[in-house]
Amino acid sequence: MDRIAKITPPDENEKNAAKIHWDSVAKPLGSLGLLETAIEKLAAITGSENVKINKRAVVVMCADNGVVCKGVTQTDSSVTALCTKAIAEGTSNINVLADIYNAKVTAVDIGVDRDVKCKNLIDRKIAYGTKNIAVGAAMTIEQAERAITVGMGIVRDMKREDADIIVTGEMGIGNTTTSAALASVLLDMPPKSVTGRGAGLDSAGLKRKIAAVERAIATNRPDIDKPIELLAKLGGFDIAGMTGLFLGGAYYHIPVVIDGVISAVSALIACEINPLAREYMLASHVSGEPSGKMLLEKIGVKPLITAEMRLGEGTGGIMLLPLLDGALAVYNSAHRFDDMGMERYVELK
């Protein structure tokens, strides 16, 4: 946890160098919009205008949530273990996309409520699921800190393996309930405004879910000015682990991609812990969940994809990679004004 206070700002000189590089490409200034901004941000994060994202990682944090007992999900917790094993074995939704986009998927058991037998699964289990947030704290503060440390440690290991970019993902039945509770506090919005149907709830189920979030906040009385305590009271081990990924990205200067609403909640908590963390994040898409757009706006990042996705596992996050590939192709290989003998565009005021 000591590393969090040692996070330093990204390199603004390299960001400016990347902008100058963009402006030398024979096209109207800024005409690739947010894609240009993303490449400039990558230059600042990595400390080089020679941006590359050749070695791509997806980290899927897997954990169970005690609040499932309140009838807030369509399926029971056994599905978490099944999907965790599928991700680790390479047969899930995120694995299909990772094969296309040349990324390596790492599944982490940070709190699944049973043992999952798979040699490819990284075992960092804090406990066998969290407690029910509707009746008390999800975890202890010490457990929350341990989970954050797990996430930061995984970034450290990937830094050693020369990872260029990390996509965040999660798997955990009930985690749209924990993320709704956190979003309600972080955004200062009533639970009804930030709680969605998740993986698929009928109207009665949605009412139970909203009631569980309301009860969780009333029971735990969280303080937004104490983000780790807030995380311990209302969160999940998957959310805490992803919070560590974002803080680790900031410490080790590796860009980390926000996936959907659960990832965005984790990103915002990371920003509450250390505001510099936002400088190391890229937003992939805006989730179809009610708080998706609001969370990204609070963080201060703009998504490149608006497709109402809400699958999880990092599936939205990984779809940012081909967009960045396209932008980098233009950045690195397109013709330049000077080479063509063409007068440069100028910025109009």
C-alpha positions as CSV (number, residue, x, y, z in Angstrom):
1,M,0.0,0.0,0.0
2,D,3.0,2.3,0.5
3,R,3.4,2.5,-3.3
4,I,0.1,4.4,-3.7
5,A,1.6,7.5,-2.2
6,K,4.5,7.3,-4.5
7,I,2.5,7.5,-7.8
8,T,4.0,10.2,-10.0
9,P,2.4,12.2,-12.9
10,P,2.7,11.0,-16.5
11,D,5.2,12.6,-18.9
12,E,3.7,15.7,-20.4
13,N,6.7,16.3,-22.6
14,E,6.1,13.0,-24.4
15,K,2.4,13.8,-24.6
16,N,3.2,17.0,-26.4
17,A,5.7,15.2,-28.6
18,A,2.9,12.8,-29.7
19,K,0.7,15.7,-30.5
20,I,3.4,17.3,-32.7
21,H,3.8,13.9,-34.3
22,W,0.0,13.7,-35.0
23,D,0.1,17.2,-36.5
24,S,2.7,16.2,-39.0
25,V,0.4,13.6,-40.5
26,A,-1.2,14.7,-43.7
27,K,-4.8,15.1,-42.5
28,P,-6.9,17.8,-40.9
29,L,-5.7,18.6,-37.4
30,G,-7.4,16.4,-34.7
31,S,-9.5,14.6,-37.3
32,L,-9.2,11.3,-35.5
33,G,-10.7,12.9,-32.4
34,L,-10.6,10.9,-29.2
35,L,-8.3,8.3,-30.9
36,E,-5.6,11.0,-31.2
37,T,-6.1,11.9,-27.6
38,A,-5.8,8.3,-26.6
39,I,-2.4,7.9,-28.3
40,E,-1.1,11.1,-26.8
41,K,-2.2,9.8,-23.4
42,L,-0.4,6.5,-24.0
43,A,2.8,8.4,-24.8
44,A,2.5,10.3,-21.6
45,I,1.9,7.1,-19.5
46,T,4.7,5.1,-21.1
47,G,7.1,8.0,-21.3
48,S,7.7,7.7,-25.1
49,E,6.1,9.2,-28.2
50,N,6.9,5.9,-29.9
51,V,3.7,4.3,-28.7
52,K,3.2,0.5,-28.9
53,I,0.6,-1.9,-27.6
54,N,2.1,-5.1,-28.9
55,K,1.9,-7.1,-25.6
56,R,-1.7,-6.9,-24.4
57,A,-3.0,-8.4,-21.2
58,V,-6.6,-8.9,-19.9
59,V,-6.9,-9.5,-16.2
60,V,-10.3,-10.9,-15.0
61,M,-10.9,-10.7,-11.2
62,C,-13.2,-13.5,-10.1
63,A,-15.1,-13.4,-6.8
64,D,-18.5,-14.1,-5.1
65,N,-20.7,-11.7,-3.2
66,G,-22.8,-12.6,-0.1
67,V,-25.6,-10.3,-1.2
68,V,-26.7,-12.9,-3.7
69,C,-28.7,-14.5,-0.9
70,K,-31.1,-11.5,-1.1
71,G,-32.5,-12.7,-4.5
72,V,-30.8,-9.9,-6.4
73,T,-29.6,-12.1,-9.3
74,Q,-31.1,-14.4,-11.9
75,T,-28.6,-17.2,-11.2
76,D,-26.9,-18.5,-8.0
77,S,-23.2,-18.2,-7.0
78,S,-22.3,-21.5,-8.6
79,V,-22.1,-19.8,-11.9
80,T,-19.1,-17.7,-10.8
81,A,-17.0,-20.8,-10.4
82,L,-18.2,-22.3,-13.7
83,C,-17.4,-19.1,-15.6
84,T,-14.1,-18.6,-13.7
85,K,-13.0,-22.0,-14.8
86,A,-14.0,-21.4,-18.4
87,I,-12.1,-18.1,-18.5
88,A,-9.0,-19.8,-17.1
89,E,-9.3,-22.7,-19.6
90,G,-9.7,-20.3,-22.5
91,T,-13.3,-21.1,-23.6
92,S,-15.3,-18.0,-22.4
93,N,-16.4,-14.9,-24.2
94,I,-13.3,-12.9,-23.4
95,N,-11.0,-15.6,-24.6
96,V,-12.7,-15.7,-28.1
97,L,-12.1,-11.9,-28.4
98,A,-8.6,-12.2,-27.0
99,D,-7.7,-14.7,-29.7
100,I,-8.8,-12.2,-32.3
101,Y,-7.1,-9.2,-30.8
102,N,-3.9,-10.9,-29.8
103,A,-4.2,-10.6,-26.0
104,K,-3.4,-12.9,-23.1
105,V,-6.1,-13.5,-20.6
106,T,-5.3,-14.1,-16.9
107,A,-8.0,-15.3,-14.6
108,V,-7.6,-14.5,-10.9
109,D,-9.5,-16.2,-8.1
110,I,-9.5,-13.4,-5.6
111,G,-12.7,-14.6,-3.7
112,V,-14.7,-17.3,-5.4
113,D,-16.9,-19.0,-2.8
114,R,-15.5,-22.5,-3.6
115,D,-12.2,-24.0,-4.9
116,V,-11.9,-24.0,-8.7
117,K,-9.6,-26.7,-10.0
118,C,-7.7,-25.3,-13.0
119,K,-3.9,-25.1,-13.5
120,N,-4.2,-21.9,-15.4
121,L,-6.1,-20.0,-12.7
122,I,-4.1,-17.6,-10.5
123,D,-5.0,-18.3,-6.9
124,R,-5.1,-15.1,-4.9
125,K,-8.2,-15.9,-2.8
126,I,-8.8,-13.5,0.1
127,A,-11.8,-15.4,1.4
128,Y,-14.6,-17.6,0.1
129,G,-16.7,-14.7,-1.0
130,T,-17.7,-11.6,0.8
131,K,-20.4,-11.2,3.4
132,N,-23.9,-9.9,2.7
133,I,-23.7,-6.1,2.4
134,A,-27.4,-5.8,3.3
135,V,-26.7,-6.8,6.9
136,G,-23.1,-5.6,7.4
137,A,-19.7,-4.9,5.9
138,A,-18.7,-7.0,2.9
139,M,-15.1,-7.4,4.2
140,T,-12.7,-6.0,6.7
141,I,-10.5,-3.1,5.8
142,E,-7.5,-5.4,6.1
143,Q,-9.1,-7.7,3.5
144,A,-9.8,-4.7,1.2
145,E,-6.2,-3.6,1.4
146,R,-5.0,-7.1,0.7
147,A,-7.2,-7.3,-2.4
148,I,-5.9,-3.9,-3.6
149,T,-2.3,-5.2,-3.0
150,V,-3.1,-8.3,-5.1
151,G,-4.1,-6.1,-8.0
152,M,-1.0,-4.0,-7.8
153,G,1.1,-7.1,-7.5
154,I,-0.3,-8.5,-10.7
155,V,0.5,-5.2,-12.6
156,R,4.0,-5.5,-11.2
157,D,4.4,-9.0,-12.5
158,M,3.0,-7.9,-15.9
159,K,5.5,-5.0,-16.0
160,R,8.3,-7.5,-15.6
161,E,6.8,-9.4,-18.6
162,D,6.9,-6.2,-20.6
163,A,3.1,-5.7,-20.9
164,D,2.2,-2.6,-22.9
165,I,-1.5,-2.3,-21.9
166,I,-3.8,-4.0,-19.4
167,V,-7.6,-4.5,-19.8
168,T,-9.6,-5.0,-16.7
169,G,-12.4,-7.6,-16.4
170,E,-14.4,-9.3,-13.7
171,M,-16.6,-12.3,-13.1
172,G,-18.8,-12.5,-10.0
173,I,-22.5,-13.2,-9.6
174,G,-24.0,-10.3,-7.7
175,N,-21.4,-7.7,-8.5
176,T,-23.8,-5.3,-10.2
177,T,-25.4,-5.0,-6.8
178,T,-22.2,-4.2,-5.0
179,S,-21.2,-1.8,-7.8
180,A,-24.6,-0.1,-7.6
181,A,-24.2,0.4,-3.9
182,L,-20.8,1.9,-4.4
183,A,-21.9,4.0,-7.3
184,S,-24.8,5.4,-5.2
185,V,-22.4,6.7,-2.6
186,L,-19.7,7.8,-5.0
187,L,-22.1,9.7,-7.2
188,D,-24.4,10.9,-4.4
189,M,-27.3,9.4,-6.3
190,P,-30.3,7.4,-4.9
191,P,-30.0,3.7,-5.3
192,K,-33.0,3.6,-7.7
193,S,-31.1,5.8,-10.1
194,V,-28.0,3.7,-10.4
195,T,-29.3,0.2,-10.0
196,G,-30.0,-1.8,-13.2
197,R,-31.1,-5.3,-14.1
198,G,-27.6,-6.7,-14.4
199,A,-27.4,-10.0,-16.1
200,G,-31.2,-10.1,-16.4
201,L,-33.8,-9.4,-13.7
202,D,-37.5,-9.1,-13.9
203,S,-39.3,-6.2,-12.3
204,A,-39.7,-8.0,-9.0
205,G,-36.1,-8.9,-8.9
206,L,-35.1,-5.3,-9.7
207,K,-37.1,-4.2,-6.7
208,R,-35.3,-6.6,-4.4
209,K,-32.0,-5.5,-5.8
210,I,-32.8,-1.8,-5.1
211,A,-34.0,-2.6,-1.6
212,A,-30.8,-4.5,-0.9
213,V,-28.7,-1.6,-2.0
214,E,-30.8,0.8,0.1
215,R,-30.5,-1.5,3.1
216,A,-26.7,-1.9,2.6
217,I,-26.1,1.9,2.6
218,A,-28.4,2.5,5.6
219,T,-26.8,-0.4,7.6
220,N,-23.1,0.4,6.8
221,R,-23.3,4.2,6.8
222,P,-20.3,4.6,4.4
223,D,-18.2,7.7,4.2
224,I,-17.2,8.8,0.7
225,D,-14.1,10.5,2.2
226,K,-12.8,7.1,3.4
227,P,-12.6,5.2,0.0
228,I,-10.9,2.0,1.3
229,E,-13.4,1.8,4.2
230,L,-16.2,2.4,1.6
231,L,-14.9,-0.4,-0.5
232,A,-14.7,-2.7,2.5
233,K,-18.3,-1.9,3.5
234,L,-20.1,-2.2,0.2
235,G,-17.7,-3.7,-2.4
236,G,-16.5,-7.1,-3.5
237,F,-13.1,-8.7,-3.8
238,D,-13.3,-8.4,-7.6
239,I,-13.8,-4.6,-7.3
240,A,-11.0,-4.2,-4.8
241,G,-8.7,-6.3,-7.0
242,M,-9.5,-4.1,-10.0
243,T,-9.0,-1.0,-7.9
244,G,-5.5,-2.4,-7.3
245,L,-5.0,-2.9,-11.1
246,F,-5.7,0.8,-11.7
247,L,-3.5,2.0,-8.9
248,G,-0.8,-0.4,-10.0
249,G,-1.0,0.9,-13.6
250,A,-0.4,4.4,-12.2
251,Y,2.5,3.3,-10.1
252,Y,4.2,1.2,-12.8
253,H,3.3,3.5,-15.7
254,I,1.2,1.0,-17.6
255,P,-2.1,2.1,-19.2
256,V,-5.1,0.3,-17.8
257,V,-8.4,0.1,-19.7
258,I,-11.8,0.6,-18.0
259,D,-14.3,-2.0,-19.1
260,G,-17.9,-1.7,-17.9
261,V,-19.8,-0.3,-14.9
262,I,-18.1,-2.6,-12.3
263,S,-14.7,-1.7,-13.7
264,A,-15.6,2.0,-13.7
265,V,-16.6,1.8,-10.0
266,S,-13.2,0.3,-9.3
267,A,-11.5,3.1,-11.3
268,L,-13.4,5.8,-9.5
269,I,-12.4,4.3,-6.1
270,A,-8.8,4.3,-7.3
271,C,-9.1,8.0,-8.1
272,E,-10.6,8.7,-4.7
273,I,-7.6,6.9,-3.1
274,N,-5.1,8.8,-5.4
275,P,-6.4,11.3,-8.0
276,L,-3.3,10.8,-10.2
277,A,-4.6,7.3,-11.0
278,R,-7.1,8.8,-13.6
279,E,-4.1,9.9,-15.7
280,Y,-3.3,6.3,-16.4
281,M,-6.8,5.1,-17.4
282,L,-8.4,4.7,-20.8
283,A,-12.2,4.3,-21.1
284,S,-13.2,1.8,-23.6
285,H,-17.0,2.0,-23.7
286,V,-20.0,3.3,-21.8
287,S,-21.9,0.6,-20.1
288,G,-25.6,0.0,-20.7
289,E,-26.1,0.0,-16.9
290,P,-27.7,3.2,-15.4
291,S,-24.6,4.6,-13.8
292,G,-22.2,3.8,-16.6
293,K,-22.0,7.3,-18.2
294,M,-22.1,9.1,-14.8
295,L,-19.2,7.1,-13.4
296,L,-17.0,7.9,-16.4
297,E,-17.9,11.6,-16.2
298,K,-17.0,11.7,-12.6
299,I,-13.6,10.1,-13.3
300,G,-13.1,12.6,-16.2
301,V,-12.5,10.1,-19.1
302,K,-14.4,9.8,-22.4
303,P,-15.4,6.4,-23.8
304,L,-14.6,5.6,-27.4
305,I,-17.4,3.1,-27.8
306,T,-21.1,3.6,-27.2
307,A,-22.8,0.2,-27.9
308,E,-24.8,-0.4,-24.7
309,M,-22.6,-3.4,-23.8
310,R,-22.9,-5.0,-20.4
311,L,-21.3,-8.5,-20.7
312,G,-18.4,-8.1,-18.4
313,E,-15.2,-10.2,-18.3
314,G,-13.4,-7.4,-20.1
315,T,-15.2,-7.9,-23.3
316,G,-16.0,-4.2,-23.8
317,G,-12.5,-3.2,-22.8
318,I,-10.7,-5.5,-25.2
319,M,-12.7,-4.0,-28.1
320,L,-10.8,-0.8,-27.6
321,L,-7.6,-2.5,-28.8
322,P,-8.5,-2.7,-32.6
323,L,-9.4,1.0,-32.5
324,L,-6.1,1.8,-31.0
325,D,-4.4,-0.4,-33.6
326,G,-6.1,1.6,-36.4
327,A,-5.0,4.9,-34.8
328,L,-1.5,3.7,-34.4
329,A,-1.3,2.6,-38.1
330,V,-2.1,6.2,-39.1
331,Y,0.2,7.6,-36.5
332,N,3.1,5.6,-37.5
333,S,2.7,4.9,-41.2
334,A,0.5,7.5,-42.9
335,H,2.0,10.0,-45.3
336,R,3.3,13.3,-43.8
337,F,3.0,16.9,-45.0
338,D,6.7,17.4,-45.3
339,D,7.1,14.2,-47.4
340,M,4.4,15.3,-49.8
341,G,5.6,18.9,-50.1
342,M,2.1,19.9,-48.9
343,E,1.4,22.9,-46.8
344,R,0.3,21.9,-43.3
345,Y,-3.1,22.6,-41.8
346,V,-3.2,25.3,-39.2
347,E,-5.4,25.4,-36.1
348,L,-8.2,27.9,-36.6
349,K,-9.0,30.1,-33.6
